[in-house]
Amino acid sequence: MHIPDGFLDSQTAVTAAALAVTGLGVALRRARLHLPPRRVPLLGLAAAFVFAAQMINFPVAGGTSGHLIGAVLAAVLLGPSAAVIVISAVLIVQCLMFADGGISALGANIFNMGVIGGVGGWAVYHVVSRLVKGLFGCVVAAGFAAWCSTVMASVACAGELASSHTVRWSVALPAMAGAHMLIGIGEGLITVLVLVAIARTRPELLQPEAAPEPRRSYGAIVAYGGLIALGLALFVSPLASRWPDGLDRTAELLGFKEKAVAPMVPAPMPDYEVPGFHWTTLGTSLAGAVGTIVVFALAWLLARALVPKGAAGPRGVP
């Protein structure tokens, strides 16, 4: 659902960028106040995992593929504010390093997947998890919220396309929402599987009130999680589906794909390929590994700057 340059007019792009900056600013402030210092490395880990997982497109139907957004997964583990920061870091690196999403549309992409996907998805999770109690309810609520976040982000994207006169709203809405209702099923399943795995090892990440956060650091889970993210980027991403994702497929079917223009600023590894490297599979693996490390470092350094070591912020939803 990464909007390229050319799909949005200047007015829509600027408006979406203003909303994204506002949302990210609020998220940064709330993370500074509420994110526990011991969880700072987890923010970098979440960003690295989401980046690597987003490289793995899975086939859906009718020649369409989808990929994890990961906003709800990050929100459940770290709170909605941290989720906005995580998704923003991922999207910035994808845009600047790999030309995955246009620079002029970066604000829209952050607003759709980070703000709406993260905060909107967390709101659904918050409500449903109160209705279905316990760890089971937490996991079920997260899966449903992940599906909802995917659909909500696609509806916002359709609105931006319509406001830019790229395609009519009456056509964009059913096309985008319909495709992402199917993609959202994969989003929900991946979210559930990851949370079940986490629940078996560190249940306090899902239910801090039931299992108080331990005083020991999260160094081990960050190390193992980082290896998993690198493994996904190195060994699984080259096997991803080559079918176009929901937005690209919609652009093909509705006839506005040609509106996409070349990136405004050349990326060092466009389309996750290493320039001059003729072995495509290995090039994709190397590009993914580099991106995973860069995203981890960006998110972790940002979190460290926001929440200095030893700071004690008030408890609450970050």
C-alpha positions as CSV (number, residue, x, y, z in Angstrom):
1,M,0.0,0.0,0.0
2,H,3.0,2.3,-0.6
3,I,1.8,5.2,-2.7
4,P,4.4,6.2,-5.3
5,D,5.1,9.7,-6.6
6,G,2.5,10.9,-9.1
7,F,-0.6,9.3,-7.6
8,L,-1.4,12.3,-5.4
9,D,-1.8,15.9,-6.2
10,S,0.2,18.6,-4.3
11,Q,-2.8,19.7,-2.1
12,T,-3.6,16.1,-1.0
13,A,0.1,15.3,-0.4
14,V,0.7,18.4,1.7
15,T,-2.5,17.9,3.7
16,A,-1.6,14.2,4.4
17,A,2.0,15.2,5.3
18,A,0.7,17.8,7.8
19,L,-1.5,15.1,9.4
20,A,1.4,12.7,9.5
21,V,3.8,15.2,11.1
22,T,1.2,16.1,13.7
23,G,0.5,12.4,14.5
24,L,4.2,11.6,14.6
25,G,4.9,14.6,16.8
26,V,2.2,13.5,19.3
27,A,3.5,10.0,19.3
28,L,7.1,11.2,20.0
29,R,5.9,13.3,22.9
30,R,3.9,10.5,24.4
31,A,6.6,7.9,24.0
32,R,9.0,10.3,25.8
33,L,6.6,10.5,28.7
34,H,5.4,6.9,28.9
35,L,7.8,4.4,27.2
36,P,9.7,2.5,29.9
37,P,13.5,2.7,29.3
38,R,13.9,-1.1,29.4
39,R,11.6,-1.4,26.4
40,V,13.5,1.0,24.2
41,P,15.5,-1.8,22.5
42,L,12.1,-3.5,21.7
43,L,11.2,-0.5,19.6
44,G,14.2,-1.0,17.3
45,L,13.4,-4.8,17.2
46,A,9.8,-4.2,16.2
47,A,10.9,-1.8,13.4
48,A,13.5,-4.4,12.1
49,F,10.9,-7.2,12.2
50,V,8.2,-5.2,10.5
51,F,10.7,-4.1,7.8
52,A,11.8,-7.6,7.1
53,A,8.2,-9.0,7.2
54,Q,7.0,-6.3,4.8
55,M,9.4,-7.6,2.2
56,I,7.6,-10.9,2.1
57,N,4.5,-10.5,-0.1
58,F,2.1,-13.4,0.1
59,P,-0.4,-14.3,-2.7
60,V,-4.0,-13.4,-2.1
61,A,-6.3,-13.9,-5.1
62,G,-6.7,-12.8,-8.7
63,G,-3.0,-12.0,-9.2
64,T,-2.8,-9.8,-6.1
65,S,-0.4,-10.1,-3.2
66,G,-0.3,-8.5,0.2
67,H,2.3,-7.9,2.9
68,L,2.2,-7.3,6.7
69,I,1.8,-3.7,7.8
70,G,2.6,-4.5,11.4
71,A,1.1,-1.5,13.0
72,V,-1.2,-3.4,15.3
73,L,1.5,-5.9,16.2
74,A,3.7,-3.0,17.3
75,A,0.9,-1.3,19.1
76,V,-0.1,-4.3,21.1
77,L,3.5,-4.8,22.3
78,L,4.6,-1.2,22.8
79,G,1.5,1.0,22.6
80,P,0.0,3.1,19.8
81,S,2.5,5.9,20.1
82,A,5.5,3.6,19.7
83,A,3.7,1.9,16.8
84,V,3.5,5.2,14.9
85,I,7.2,5.7,15.5
86,V,8.0,2.1,14.4
87,I,6.0,2.3,11.1
88,S,7.3,5.8,10.4
89,A,10.9,4.6,10.7
90,V,10.2,1.7,8.4
91,L,8.5,3.8,5.8
92,I,11.2,6.5,5.8
93,V,13.9,3.9,5.2
94,Q,11.9,2.1,2.5
95,C,11.3,5.4,0.7
96,L,14.8,6.9,0.9
97,M,16.9,3.7,0.5
98,F,14.7,1.5,-1.8
99,A,12.3,3.9,-3.6
100,D,9.4,1.9,-2.0
101,G,6.8,4.6,-1.8
102,G,7.3,8.1,-3.2
103,I,8.9,11.0,-1.3
104,S,5.9,13.3,-2.2
105,A,3.6,10.6,-0.8
106,L,5.7,9.8,2.3
107,G,3.4,11.8,4.5
108,A,0.3,10.0,3.2
109,N,1.9,6.6,3.6
110,I,2.9,7.4,7.2
111,F,-0.6,8.7,7.9
112,N,-2.3,5.7,6.4
113,M,-0.2,2.9,7.8
114,G,1.3,4.5,10.8
115,V,-1.3,6.8,12.3
116,I,-4.5,5.2,11.1
117,G,-3.1,1.7,11.0
118,G,-1.4,2.0,14.4
119,V,-3.8,4.3,16.4
120,G,-7.0,3.1,14.7
121,G,-6.0,-0.5,15.0
122,W,-5.0,-0.1,18.6
123,A,-8.4,1.5,19.4
124,V,-10.2,-1.6,18.0
125,Y,-7.9,-3.9,19.9
126,H,-8.5,-1.9,23.1
127,V,-12.2,-2.3,22.9
128,V,-12.3,-5.9,21.8
129,S,-9.7,-7.0,24.4
130,R,-12.0,-5.6,27.1
131,L,-14.9,-7.7,25.9
132,V,-12.9,-10.9,25.6
133,K,-10.8,-11.4,28.7
134,G,-7.5,-13.1,29.3
135,L,-4.6,-13.9,27.0
136,F,-6.9,-15.6,24.5
137,G,-9.0,-12.4,24.3
138,C,-5.8,-10.4,23.8
139,V,-4.7,-12.5,20.9
140,V,-8.1,-12.7,19.2
141,A,-8.5,-8.9,19.7
142,A,-5.1,-8.3,18.1
143,G,-6.0,-10.5,15.0
144,F,-9.3,-8.7,14.5
145,A,-7.7,-5.3,15.0
146,A,-4.9,-6.1,12.5
147,W,-7.6,-6.9,9.9
148,C,-9.4,-3.7,10.7
149,S,-6.3,-1.6,10.5
150,T,-5.5,-2.9,7.0
151,V,-8.9,-2.1,5.8
152,M,-9.0,1.3,7.4
153,A,-5.6,2.2,5.9
154,S,-6.8,1.2,2.5
155,V,-10.0,3.3,2.8
156,A,-7.8,6.3,3.7
157,C,-5.6,5.6,0.7
158,A,-8.7,5.4,-1.6
159,G,-9.9,8.8,-0.2
160,E,-6.5,10.4,-1.0
161,L,-6.6,9.0,-4.5
162,A,-10.1,10.3,-5.0
163,S,-9.3,13.7,-3.6
164,S,-6.4,13.9,-6.1
165,H,-8.8,13.1,-8.9
166,T,-6.6,10.1,-9.7
167,V,-9.7,7.8,-9.6
168,R,-13.3,8.3,-8.6
169,W,-14.2,7.6,-5.0
170,S,-17.1,5.3,-6.0
171,V,-14.6,3.2,-7.9
172,A,-11.6,3.5,-5.6
173,L,-13.4,2.6,-2.4
174,P,-14.7,-0.9,-3.3
175,A,-11.5,-1.8,-5.2
176,M,-9.1,-0.9,-2.4
177,A,-11.3,-2.0,0.5
178,G,-12.2,-5.3,-1.3
179,A,-8.6,-6.2,-2.0
180,H,-7.4,-5.3,1.5
181,M,-10.2,-7.2,3.2
182,L,-8.5,-10.3,1.8
183,I,-5.0,-9.0,2.6
184,G,-6.1,-8.2,6.1
185,I,-6.8,-11.9,6.7
186,G,-3.1,-12.6,6.2
187,E,-2.2,-9.6,8.4
188,G,-4.4,-10.9,11.2
189,L,-3.0,-14.4,11.0
190,I,0.6,-13.3,11.0
191,T,-0.2,-11.0,14.0
192,V,-1.8,-13.8,15.9
193,L,1.1,-16.3,15.2
194,V,3.7,-13.8,16.4
195,L,1.8,-12.9,19.5
196,V,1.2,-16.5,20.4
197,A,5.0,-17.1,20.1
198,I,5.7,-14.1,22.3
199,A,3.0,-15.2,24.9
200,R,4.9,-18.5,25.4
201,T,8.2,-16.7,26.2
202,R,7.4,-13.2,27.6
203,P,3.7,-13.0,28.5
204,E,4.3,-9.7,30.4
205,L,4.7,-8.0,27.0
206,L,1.0,-8.7,26.3
207,Q,-0.5,-8.5,29.8
208,P,1.7,-6.3,32.0
209,E,-1.0,-6.0,34.6
210,A,-1.3,-9.8,34.9
211,A,2.5,-10.5,34.7
212,P,4.4,-7.5,36.1
213,E,7.4,-6.4,33.9
214,P,10.6,-8.0,35.2
215,R,13.6,-5.9,36.2
216,R,15.9,-7.8,33.9
217,S,16.6,-6.4,30.5
218,Y,15.2,-7.5,27.2
219,G,18.6,-8.1,25.8
220,A,18.0,-11.8,25.0
221,I,14.7,-11.3,23.2
222,V,16.2,-8.4,21.2
223,A,19.2,-10.6,20.1
224,Y,17.1,-13.6,19.1
225,G,14.4,-11.3,17.5
226,G,17.1,-9.5,15.5
227,L,18.4,-12.8,14.2
228,I,14.9,-13.8,13.2
229,A,14.4,-10.5,11.3
230,L,17.7,-10.8,9.5
231,G,16.8,-14.4,8.7
232,L,13.6,-13.3,7.1
233,A,15.4,-10.6,5.1
234,L,18.2,-12.9,4.0
235,F,16.4,-16.2,3.3
236,V,12.7,-15.7,3.0
237,S,12.3,-12.3,1.2
238,P,13.7,-13.6,-2.1
239,L,10.8,-16.1,-2.1
240,A,8.1,-13.5,-1.8
241,S,5.3,-13.4,-4.3
242,R,6.0,-11.3,-7.4
243,W,2.3,-10.4,-7.9
244,P,1.5,-6.7,-7.5
245,D,0.2,-5.7,-4.1
246,G,-3.3,-4.4,-3.4
247,L,-2.6,-0.8,-4.5
248,D,-0.5,-1.7,-7.6
249,R,-3.1,-4.2,-8.7
250,T,-5.9,-1.7,-8.2
251,A,-3.9,0.8,-10.3
252,E,-3.6,-1.7,-13.1
253,L,-7.3,-2.7,-13.1
254,L,-8.5,0.9,-12.9
255,G,-6.1,2.3,-15.4
256,F,-4.1,4.9,-13.4
257,K,-0.8,2.9,-13.0
258,E,0.8,5.1,-15.7
259,K,0.4,8.2,-13.4
260,A,3.3,6.9,-11.3
261,V,6.5,8.8,-12.0
262,A,10.2,8.1,-11.4
263,P,11.4,8.8,-7.8
264,M,12.1,12.4,-7.1
265,V,15.4,11.5,-5.5
266,P,17.4,8.5,-6.7
267,A,17.5,5.7,-4.1
268,P,20.8,3.8,-3.5
269,M,19.1,0.4,-3.8
270,P,15.9,0.8,-5.8
271,D,13.4,-2.0,-5.7
272,Y,15.5,-3.8,-3.1
273,E,18.3,-4.5,-5.6
274,V,22.0,-3.8,-5.3
275,P,23.2,-1.7,-8.3
276,G,25.7,-3.6,-10.5
277,F,24.9,-6.9,-8.7
278,H,23.6,-9.3,-11.3
279,W,22.5,-12.1,-9.0
280,T,19.0,-10.9,-8.2
281,T,18.2,-13.3,-5.4
282,L,21.4,-12.6,-3.4
283,G,21.0,-8.9,-4.2
284,T,17.5,-8.8,-2.7
285,S,18.8,-10.7,0.4
286,L,21.7,-8.2,0.9
287,A,19.4,-5.2,0.4
288,G,16.9,-6.6,2.9
289,A,19.7,-7.3,5.5
290,V,21.1,-3.8,5.1
291,G,17.6,-2.3,5.4
292,T,16.8,-4.3,8.5
293,I,19.9,-3.1,10.3
294,V,19.4,0.5,9.3
295,V,15.7,0.5,10.4
296,F,16.7,-1.1,13.7
297,A,19.4,1.5,14.3
298,L,17.1,4.4,13.3
299,A,14.3,3.4,15.6
300,W,16.5,2.4,18.5
301,L,18.5,5.7,18.4
302,L,15.4,7.7,18.1
303,A,13.9,5.9,21.1
304,R,17.1,6.4,23.1
305,A,17.1,10.1,22.3
306,L,13.5,10.3,23.5
307,V,13.8,8.2,26.6
308,P,17.3,8.5,28.1
309,K,18.7,5.6,30.0
310,G,17.5,5.6,33.5
311,A,14.6,8.0,32.9
312,A,11.4,7.2,34.8
313,G,8.3,8.3,33.0
314,P,4.8,7.9,34.3
315,R,2.9,4.7,33.7
316,G,0.2,4.6,31.2
317,V,-0.5,3.9,27.5
318,P,2.5,5.0,25.5
